[in-house]
Amino acid sequence: MEVKNKIVIVTGAGSGIGKATAIHFAKFGATVVVSDRQEAAAKEVVKIILEEGGKAISIPADVTSFEAVENLVAQTVKEFGRLDVIVNNAGIGPNLLRTHQSTLKDWDKVIAVNQTGVFYCMKVALVQFLKQGGGNIVNIASLAGLKASPNNISYSASKFAVVGMTKSVAMEYATKNIRVNAVCPGYTESALLTQLINAKPEMDAVLKSVIPMKRYGRAEEIADAVVWLASDNTQFMTGQTITLDGGTSL
């Protein structure tokens, strides 16, 4: 995939899909800015990339802070002179409560990270992309942003929003050499899935029963799709959502 020498920010890159995506970009020759709220986790991912012969630095950022996102992009451009790709992966999981049981605190927290955080990252990256004449955004949404997901009101709302924002922004900037796409993973081996199963162990069998392939996705499989969308191999693709769910949405 053609991403060699591209400058790429991956948010939430300290674990799970974000970590796999950062490593995958580096494997194909991109220079990766590994960003996460947990600075130690981000540095560990950078260490892995460097040990494998790749190029990476870490810049910690909490995507719920607009100033932190501005700093993330500014420091990246200061270090490398430009930004080619931003992967908006940072996210938190559902509370698994029915809507009437959900708290305002939970709603605000999930929306702040999963929806507003993506808006902040797109807004700041777009300013830089317009300055330099182009760029690429890949948003990590979810199967829960495409179909009904009960006991999941805040998470589902945030991921439907990511899909909608992806399409809207893609239309706005299609003539500016800026592409915007999203990946919608189904149930994937990650910290979020572990959190879900730890909370309700019986969910493991329930979830696998609705996946035609009878297994969870692997973070590396999601990463492969993200890198492809960010590559020069998909120059005529924008505003699309790629679903990787083992057939769950069929």
N, C-alpha and C positions, 0 to 999 in steps of 0.2 A: 504494500500500500504506500502511496506517495505522500509521506509526511516528513520526509527527511529534511532536517534543518528548520522545521517549523518551530515557533515558540508557542508553547502550549501551557495554559493554566488549567489545573484540575482541582476543583474544590472538593472538600470532604475526602481528600486523597489519603488519609491516614489508615484506612481499613477498607475491607469489602470491595465493592465495585470500583470505587475511586482509586484505591490502591492498585488493583489489577489494571485499571485504565492507564494510570501513570506509568506503570512498568511496561505496558504494551506499547505506548507511544514511544518510549525510550528505545525499546527493542527495534522499532522501525526508523530510528534515527532522529526523532524529534528531541528538542531540548525542553525539559518539563519543569514547570514551577509547581511543586507539590505543596498544596495549601490545605490546612486543617486547623480546627480550633486547638487540637492537641499537638503542640509543637514537637514533642518527643516522638509521637507517632509519625509525623511528617518527616522528621529527620531520619527515622529508621527506613522509610521508603526511599529517601534519597540515597541512603547508604547502600541499599540493595541495588538500585539503579547504577550507581557508580561502580560497585563491585562487578557488575555485569558489563561494564564498558560503556555505559550510557552517560548522558549529560542531564544533570538536574540540580536544582536548588530548592530550598524550602522557604516559604513566606507564610507565617501563620496568619489566619484571618477568621473572624466570626462573621458569617455572611448576613447576620441580622443587624450589623452595624454598617451603615452606608460609608462612614469614614474609613472603616477597616477595608471595605471593598475598594474604595478609591485608592487607598495606600497599596493594596495588593497589585492593582493594575499599574499604578505609577512606578512602583519599585521594579516591576517586571520590565516596563519600557525603559526605565533608567539603566537597568542591567543589560538588556539585550537590544534596545533600540526600537522594538516593535512588539506587537502581540498578534499572532496569527489565529489562534484558536483558544476559546474558553469552553471548558466542559463544566456545566453547572450540576454538580453531583451531590453537594452537601444536602443532607436531609435527615429527618428523624421519623420514627415509626409511629404507628397508630396506638391508641389507648385501649382498643378492643372493648369499648363501652357502648351501650345503646345511646342514641342521641340525647334522650332526656336525662341520662346519667352523666353525660360529658360536662366537664367544668369549663368555665370561661378561660381559666388559666391554661388549660390544655389546648383549647381552640387557638388562643392567641399565640402560644408557643409554636405549635405545628405550622400555622399559617406564616408566622414570622420567618421561620427557617425555610420551609419548603416552597412557599409562594413568593413572599416579599424578598427573600434572599436571592431568588432567581431573577426577580425584577431588578434588584440593585445591581447584580452582576452583569445582566444584559445592558442596562442603562449605561454603566460606566464603560464597559467594553465597546459599546456602539460608538461612543464619543471618540475613542481611540481608533476604531476601525474607519470611521469617516475621515479622520485626519490623515490616515495612511493609505486610504483608497481601497479598503476591503478587509474581510475577516470572516471568521466562521464560528458559529455558536452551536454547541450540542447540549441540549437539556436532558437530564435524566428524569423522566416522568415515571409512569407505572401502569401496569394493567388496571390498577385501581383508578386510573384517570381515563379509562376507556369504557368500563362497565360497572354496574352496580356493585358496591362493596359494603355490605351491612356491618354495623358495629364499628364504623370506621369513618365517621362523618368529617372530622377535620383533615385526616390524611387524604381521603378520597377527594374532598373539595380542593385541596391544595394541588393534587396531581391533575385533576381535570383543568385547573387553572393553568398549570404548566403547559399542557397540550394546547390550550386556547391561546396563551401568550406566544407560544412557538409559531403558530399559524399566523397570528396577527403581525408579529414582528417580521416574519419572513416576507409577508406581502409589502410591508412598509419599505423594506430595504432591498428588495429584489433587484432593483436597477443600480444599486450602489456597490455591487460586487461583494455583498454580504449575504451569506447563507445561514439559515437557522433551521435546525431539525431536532427531533427528539427521539429518544429510545424509551420504549415502555417494557421494562422487564416484568415477567411474571414472578412466581415464587423462586427466589434465587438465594443460594447459599451466601449469607451475609450476616452482619451484626443485627440488622433489623429482623431477619427471619429467626435468628437465634433468640432474640428478645421475645418474639411472638410465641415460639414453642416453649420457652422457659416459663412464660406466663400461663400457658395452657398446653401442657404436654400432649393432650389428646389430639391437638390440632395437626400433629405431624402426619398421622394416618389420614385424617380428614383432607388435608391439603393435597397429599399425593394421590388420593382417590379421584380428584377432579382434574388431574394433569394427565392427558392421554399418554405422554411418554413415561409416566410413573416415576419421575425423579425431579429434583430441583435443578434449576439452571446453575451454571457455574459462573463466578464473577468474570473469569477469563473469556467466556462466551459473549457476555455483554460488552466487555472491553473491545472485543474484536469488531463488533458492530459500531461502536463509538468511533474508533480509529478510522474505520471505513468511511463513515459519514464526514469526518473531518479531513479526509484525504482529497487529493486532486482527482481521484477516481470517480468522484460523485459531484462534479462541477455543475451538473444540470439538475441537481436535486435540492429543493428547499421547501420548507413548510410541511415536511413529512414526519410521520411517526412510524418507527420500526418496532414491531412487537416481537419480543422473544419470550415465549411463555410455554414452550413444549406442547402447544396446541390447546391450552386452557380456554382461550377466547373463541374457539370454534363452535 
